[in-house]
Amino acid sequence: MAVYIIHNSLNPGKVVKVSVTFRKQVLKGHEGDPIWIIEATTSEPDQSGNDITPEYIYLTNLDNLDEEMERVSNNISGQIDWTPLSDDTRAPYITEHSPIQIIDVSIESDVVVVMKESLPSAGIDINSINVTVNGHDVTTEAEITGDPYEYRVEWEPFMRIYDEY
């Protein structure tokens, strides 16, 4: 059995333990891959004070274990009473950007911006990130990586044949 914790970034003082049990099951008389049965459970009550039902994952391989554990964690954390929540009053901020200058930028330059959000916060909504270069929306061309508390946005011109964009 393993234990991990879940916390809500708007209530950094509260943590909830989740126990995880892995069992490998081979059906009697059957050939082929075994089935992994993973149970995630917590003793934390739900928002009404009732027990939270254990979550189960059934896998024939562990290739998508991360995605399934994230799904189970979201299901469990969505049932927990996280109040009182802190207000998210601070805006995200930029910690790194290039190019440094914004005038006379070479056509060879890529654009990189790193933005962060300090706790307690709800995190940066990735769907609210828009990338505009000289009035042109290039959001769909940008690569956005990271997590809700730190995103790296990179854009490189699709073609470098113009003097400016």
PyMOL commands that set and color helices and strands:
alter all, ss='L'
color gray80, all
select helices_A, chain A and resi 65-77+126-128+139-141
alter helices_A, ss='H'
color red, helices_A
select strands_A, chain A and resi 2-8+11-25+35-41+55-59+93-98+111-116+132-133+136-137+143-147+150-155
alter strands_A, ss='S'
color yellow, strands_A
deselect
rebuild
show_as cartoon
